[in-house]
Structure formats: C-alpha cells, structure tokens
Amino acid sequence: MIASGLWPGALGGTRTPSLQIRRRPYWRPGLFRPVRGLGLASSRRPGEFGASQGCSSACHLIERHVKPRIGGMRLQAVRPAQITKLYRDLLTEGGRSGAGLSARTVEYVHAVLRKAFRDAVLVDQLLPSNPVERAKRPRNPVRERGEIWSAGQLRVFLDLARSHRLSAFFHLAAYTGARRGELLNLRWRHVDLARAEIRISGSAAVIGGTRIEGTTKSGRSRTVSIDDGTVQVLKAHRVRQAEERLTAGPDWMGGHDYVFTTGWGGPVHPDTVSSLIGDLIRAHNVTVGDGGASELLPHALLHDLRHVHATTLLLAGVPVHVVAARLGHADPSVTLRVYAHVIRDQVAEAADIFARSIPAGDSSVVSKSVSKEAAADGR
C-alpha cells in the first residue's frame, strides 16, 4: 500500500525528529520509482489519470485523524499506549459532529501508521522498534465475502474474454491469483515457459499521471507455478504481441519488456483492466437477454479472480501455507483470516473425512462385548 509517512527531510533538520507528515506521498528510498520514457505525461493531459485511491485515502486519514491528535509529538516519544488512545478516541469521537468512526476506518488508520513507522524503523533507522505493532487496535468484525464465481462461471468469462487482446491477462489473474499491479509490472524475463513458472517481483500503479513501480504488497518476491494450459496461453499472447510490434513499426513504445501492453507497446493503465471485466460481463449478459447465451454472469470485480483462485484451491484441499505462498500473503494467518468461511466449511467436513479413512470395525464383536458387560453388571 502507498501511504503518507515519515520523511526525514520534512523534520526541519532538528536532532530530535517530530512526527511530521508530508502533504505529498512519501516514497521510501529505492522502493518506489517513477518509470520515465513511457510517454504518459506527454501523450495525455495532466491529471487525466487521476490520483491513486489508496494514496489519497491514506493522505486523508493522516491529515484528518492523525495529525490533529499526535502530529506534534516527537517521533521517539510515541508509545503503544498513545497509539491505543488514538484509536479509542477515533472510535468514540473521531468522526463528524463528534460521532465515532467505524472500526473499519480505524483499522485503515492503523494500517497507514504501521507502514509509516515501519519505514522509520527499517529504512530511516530513526526508531529501534515499531510502537504501532504493539498498540491495541479495534478488531473489525469478520464479514463474510459475497458470492464468488463458480468454476463454471469463471470458464464462461474466460471463454468470452478470449477474443480480446488482453484475454491472457485475465487468464493469468485467475490461474495464479496475482494482484492487478503485480501482473501489470510483469516482464517477459520473469516468465519461464520452459519451467512453467513466473516470478512476481514488483507491482505497478499510476499516481497523479505518473507510473510508479515498487515492491509487492508484502515486500517480497515469489515464484508461482503455472499449468500447461497457461503456458500455451502466454505463448499465444507473445505471438500476438510480436505481430502488434511489427504493425506499429517505429511507433512501438514497448522498450520495457512488459508482458501486458497497449496495442502500441506502452504500459497498460490499471483502470483499463479493472473496467474491462465489467464491460465484458455486461456484454455477455445482454446476449443472454437476447437468447444468445445460456447463463447470466453475476457482477464481479477484477480482484474477485484472485478470490476464485484461492477459494478453489482451499476447497480442493490444498494446504493453507501453499495457497498463502501463491497469493503472496506475508503469513498464512492472513489467508486463514481472509478465507475463514472456506476453512469453516472444511472443518465441518473433517469428521466425515476422518471416519471414511478408518476401516469399519466388526459390529458383531462390538455387540458381544456390550452383552458381556451388561451380564456382568446384572450379577
């Protein structure tokens, strides 16, 4: 997540840093970097891309809820108890007209502060430990996820997307569970078709009209295996991309080896793939109404393909730690929390699975044993 955070240069050169927050996003040194030479600023009007929702939300939370309460404190003076009090105050009177904020909003505040203080510990080395990690935050009640696509519905969507030039993007999203930014950052050098695996080492976003590339959400790279069918999909996509390059000729913009590009070789804007899935679903459902298709597809977001991937694996009995590794979760506990409803379904079946695994005993032997015990009790 991209958050406003601690920035040494904004501390005014004082020996004892205070908790100051920049008005513009904080980029950790070496973590996020603008990608130049992509033609984004020159080919589009300033501001056309808009700001990142995650960044603007984080800045709003800091400006509205954090700075008025602890913004003037010395950085080293912040203690877990003070962060806990901040959360408690936000819950009771942090909203408009003195109303309390929801536990979910306070959770977002916690996430922003945790990231900022983590950078102060690990990157800038201003603190020996992260006080936010030890603060008591409100627990947001776990809400059940809405209905996700079945395997059959996913198959219907992938079939109807096959005619689009970015069909391989949706296929890879569904078959790897990778995040949108991770796939848009994927290079061909990270794809090993011979070994049937891809290397996810970063993520991409567009903020204020500038493409920003950084680490994955967990900050770690991972290798994800792919099946033979996905290998063939990527091979076909590479052939199509080569044909587009020949067509574009000297106007081809693809100098960065991206797997997924525009028709002119430039990077794909994240909003493009997010809106495209909705367009494809609506187009399909129109044909259902006209009698051209057999089944309506429920509304779905691009991120739901990730949920379909995880849920399908968990219901098939794939160990949680394996699913967590594919999804890029920093810890399997994250997977357990996000997909708790799937785990509960498996727990309910555990007794029957165990019973089926044990050979049935001889019921006549059990009956004779019970009869002997009854006769002994009678004496």
RARA-V938476 format. One record per residue. RES is the residue in one letter. PHI is phi in degrees with one decimal (* if undefined). PSI is psi in whole degrees, -180 to 180 (* if undefined). Layout:
# RARA-V938476
res: (RES & RES)
phi: (PHI & PHI)
psi: (PSI & PSI)
This chain:
# RARA-V938476
res: (M & I & A & S & G & L & W & P & G & A & L & G & G & T & R & T & P & S & L & Q & I & R & R & R & P & Y & W & R & P & G & L & F & R & P & V & R & G & L & G & L & A & S & S & R & R & P & G & E & F & G & A & S & Q & G & C & S & S & A & C & H & L & I & E & R & H & V & K & P & R & I & G & G & M & R & L & Q & A & V & R & P & A & Q & I & T & K & L & Y & R & D & L & L & T & E & G & G & R & S & G & A & G & L & S & A & R & T & V & E & Y & V & H & A & V & L & R & K & A & F & R & D & A & V & L & V & D & Q & L & L & P & S & N & P & V & E & R & A & K & R & P & R & N & P & V & R & E & R & G & E & I & W & S & A & G & Q & L & R & V & F & L & D & L & A & R & S & H & R & L & S & A & F & F & H & L & A & A & Y & T & G & A & R & R & G & E & L & L & N & L & R & W & R & H & V & D & L & A & R & A & E & I & R & I & S & G & S & A & A & V & I & G & G & T & R & I & E & G & T & T & K & S & G & R & S & R & T & V & S & I & D & D & G & T & V & Q & V & L & K & A & H & R & V & R & Q & A & E & E & R & L & T & A & G & P & D & W & M & G & G & H & D & Y & V & F & T & T & G & W & G & G & P & V & H & P & D & T & V & S & S & L & I & G & D & L & I & R & A & H & N & V & T & V & G & D & G & G & A & S & E & L & L & P & H & A & L & L & H & D & L & R & H & V & H & A & T & T & L & L & L & A & G & V & P & V & H & V & V & A & A & R & L & G & H & A & D & P & S & V & T & L & R & V & Y & A & H & V & I & R & D & Q & V & A & E & A & A & D & I & F & A & R & S & I & P & A & G & D & S & S & V & V & S & K & S & V & S & K & E & A & A & A & D & G & R)
phi: (* & -93.1 & -126.9 & -66.1 & -158.0 & -81.2 & -136.5 & -55.9 & -67.5 & -92.6 & -92.0 & 73.3 & 74.8 & -75.9 & -72.1 & -107.6 & -62.6 & -109.2 & -81.9 & -103.6 & -121.0 & -68.4 & -74.9 & -101.3 & -58.2 & -92.2 & -104.1 & -65.1 & -56.2 & 81.8 & -93.9 & -117.9 & -144.5 & -66.2 & -98.0 & -93.7 & 79.2 & -96.0 & 77.2 & -69.3 & -71.0 & -80.8 & -93.8 & -135.3 & -67.4 & -58.1 & 81.8 & -64.0 & -73.1 & 80.7 & -91.5 & -65.3 & -62.1 & -63.6 & -67.3 & -64.2 & -66.1 & -63.7 & -60.6 & -63.6 & -62.3 & -65.1 & -65.6 & -86.4 & -114.3 & -97.1 & -59.2 & -62.9 & -105.2 & -130.4 & -64.1 & -93.7 & -77.5 & -67.0 & -58.2 & -71.4 & -87.4 & -72.6 & -118.4 & -54.2 & -62.7 & -72.5 & -66.8 & -60.9 & -64.0 & -57.6 & -62.5 & -64.6 & -65.8 & -64.5 & -67.7 & -95.8 & -148.3 & -83.3 & -92.5 & -70.5 & 56.1 & 80.5 & -76.2 & -79.5 & -81.8 & -74.3 & -60.5 & -65.6 & -65.8 & -65.4 & -61.6 & -65.4 & -59.5 & -60.0 & -63.3 & -65.5 & -65.9 & -59.9 & -65.4 & -65.0 & -70.1 & -62.8 & -64.3 & -64.5 & -83.2 & -87.1 & -95.0 & -87.4 & 54.5 & -89.8 & -131.6 & -78.9 & -151.7 & -98.9 & -66.3 & -67.6 & -62.9 & -101.2 & -77.4 & -90.3 & -107.5 & -67.6 & -89.4 & -77.7 & -55.1 & -69.2 & -105.4 & -66.7 & -72.4 & -68.7 & -64.3 & -110.0 & -63.6 & -79.9 & -61.2 & -66.3 & -68.0 & -62.9 & -62.7 & -61.5 & -65.0 & -63.6 & -67.6 & -75.4 & -80.8 & -60.4 & -78.9 & -87.0 & -66.2 & -102.4 & -60.0 & -65.1 & -62.8 & -66.9 & -62.0 & -67.6 & -62.8 & -74.2 & -91.5 & -122.5 & 74.1 & -70.7 & -76.7 & -56.4 & -62.9 & -66.9 & -73.3 & -71.2 & -93.4 & -66.4 & -106.1 & -64.9 & -69.5 & -93.0 & -109.0 & -112.8 & -70.7 & -66.4 & -95.2 & 57.3 & -157.2 & -124.6 & -110.2 & -97.7 & -120.9 & -165.7 & -142.7 & -132.0 & -149.3 & -119.0 & -127.9 & 59.4 & 86.5 & -113.4 & -76.3 & -118.6 & -118.7 & -153.1 & -76.7 & -70.2 & -60.6 & -84.6 & 81.5 & -121.4 & -87.0 & -152.5 & -107.8 & -120.1 & -75.5 & -129.1 & -85.6 & -62.7 & -63.7 & -68.4 & -58.9 & -66.7 & -62.8 & -68.7 & -63.1 & -65.0 & -65.2 & -67.7 & -63.3 & -62.1 & -64.3 & -64.8 & -65.2 & -65.1 & -67.1 & -64.7 & -66.1 & -70.7 & 61.7 & -68.5 & -83.5 & -64.2 & -101.5 & -82.4 & -98.0 & -116.5 & 66.0 & -66.3 & -70.8 & -114.5 & -134.5 & -74.4 & -65.2 & -105.8 & 91.6 & -79.5 & -68.4 & -80.0 & -71.7 & -55.8 & -65.1 & -62.6 & -73.0 & -67.1 & -78.6 & -64.4 & -63.1 & -66.8 & -62.5 & -67.3 & -64.9 & -63.4 & -62.5 & -64.6 & -68.2 & -64.4 & -67.1 & -64.3 & -63.5 & -88.8 & 85.0 & -92.4 & -136.7 & -97.1 & -141.5 & -72.4 & -98.7 & -62.4 & -59.5 & -149.0 & -98.2 & -58.2 & -65.3 & -65.9 & -62.6 & -65.6 & -67.3 & -61.2 & -60.6 & -65.6 & -64.0 & -61.9 & -67.0 & -65.1 & -68.2 & -83.0 & 91.7 & -68.0 & -54.6 & -59.9 & -67.3 & -71.8 & -63.1 & -60.5 & -65.0 & -66.2 & -77.1 & 84.6 & -71.5 & -65.2 & -149.0 & -57.6 & -62.9 & -64.6 & -62.9 & -60.5 & -73.0 & -68.8 & -113.2 & -61.4 & -65.2 & -70.9 & -62.7 & -62.3 & -62.0 & -69.8 & -62.5 & -63.7 & -91.1 & -61.6 & -62.3 & -66.4 & -63.0 & -64.8 & -62.4 & -70.4 & -80.5 & -99.2 & -58.7 & -66.3 & -82.5 & -82.5 & -64.9 & -68.8 & -65.8 & -64.4 & -64.9 & -64.3 & -63.9 & -64.3 & -64.5 & -62.2 & -66.1 & -66.6 & -65.5 & -65.5 & -65.2 & -67.9 & -68.4)
psi: (140 & 117 & 151 & 146 & -159 & 135 & 113 & -36 & -17 & 7 & 3 & 16 & 12 & 155 & -34 & 101 & 145 & 169 & 84 & 144 & 125 & 148 & -25 & 162 & 146 & 121 & 119 & 134 & 125 & -5 & -49 & 139 & 137 & 142 & 113 & 164 & 15 & -5 & 13 & -47 & -35 & -28 & -7 & 155 & 148 & 136 & -1 & -35 & -29 & 172 & 157 & 132 & -41 & -42 & -47 & -37 & -43 & -44 & -41 & -44 & -42 & -49 & -40 & -38 & -26 & -53 & -42 & -20 & -43 & 11 & -24 & 3 & 150 & 142 & -46 & -12 & -11 & 127 & 158 & -38 & -35 & -36 & -40 & -43 & -38 & -47 & -41 & -41 & -40 & -37 & -32 & -34 & 22 & -10 & -169 & 146 & 29 & 3 & 155 & 155 & 161 & 157 & -32 & -42 & -40 & -33 & -39 & -42 & -43 & -43 & -41 & -46 & -40 & -43 & -44 & -46 & -31 & -40 & -37 & -30 & -50 & -37 & -57 & -14 & 43 & -20 & 148 & -24 & 166 & 108 & -25 & -32 & -28 & 2 & 152 & 115 & 156 & 140 & 119 & 124 & 136 & 125 & 138 & 140 & 148 & 179 & 132 & 166 & 146 & 173 & -38 & -40 & -36 & -41 & -40 & -44 & -46 & -33 & -41 & -24 & -10 & -28 & -13 & 148 & -19 & 21 & -33 & -29 & -48 & -37 & -47 & -35 & -42 & -35 & -6 & -20 & 13 & 153 & 161 & -53 & -32 & -40 & -36 & -17 & -8 & 132 & 159 & -28 & -15 & 2 & 119 & 93 & -29 & -39 & -1 & 59 & 156 & 151 & 114 & 110 & -3 & -177 & 160 & 147 & 166 & 121 & 120 & 31 & 0 & 132 & 128 & 131 & 139 & -161 & 174 & 174 & -37 & -10 & 7 & 149 & 159 & 154 & 130 & 126 & 151 & 155 & 172 & -36 & -40 & -35 & -44 & -37 & -43 & -36 & -44 & -37 & -37 & -38 & -45 & -41 & -38 & -38 & -41 & -34 & -41 & -39 & -42 & -30 & -132 & -14 & -2 & 131 & 2 & 72 & 9 & 8 & 24 & 143 & -40 & 120 & 171 & 177 & -15 & 8 & -2 & 167 & 146 & 133 & 138 & -37 & -23 & -51 & -30 & -42 & -28 & -37 & -38 & -39 & -41 & -40 & -45 & -41 & -40 & -45 & -28 & -41 & -29 & -45 & -29 & 3 & 11 & -13 & 162 & -23 & 132 & 144 & 126 & 155 & 141 & 150 & 162 & -39 & -20 & -24 & -34 & -41 & -38 & -43 & -50 & -46 & -41 & -43 & -43 & -42 & -24 & -2 & 11 & 132 & 145 & -39 & -28 & -43 & -42 & -40 & -40 & -40 & -18 & 21 & 138 & -27 & 141 & -22 & -29 & -44 & -43 & -39 & -44 & -37 & 41 & -34 & -35 & -40 & -40 & -38 & -39 & -37 & -39 & -29 & -7 & -40 & -44 & -38 & -43 & -43 & -38 & -23 & -18 & 126 & 141 & 139 & 174 & 110 & -28 & -36 & -40 & -40 & -43 & -39 & -43 & -39 & -43 & -41 & -37 & -41 & -39 & -38 & -31 & -32 & *)
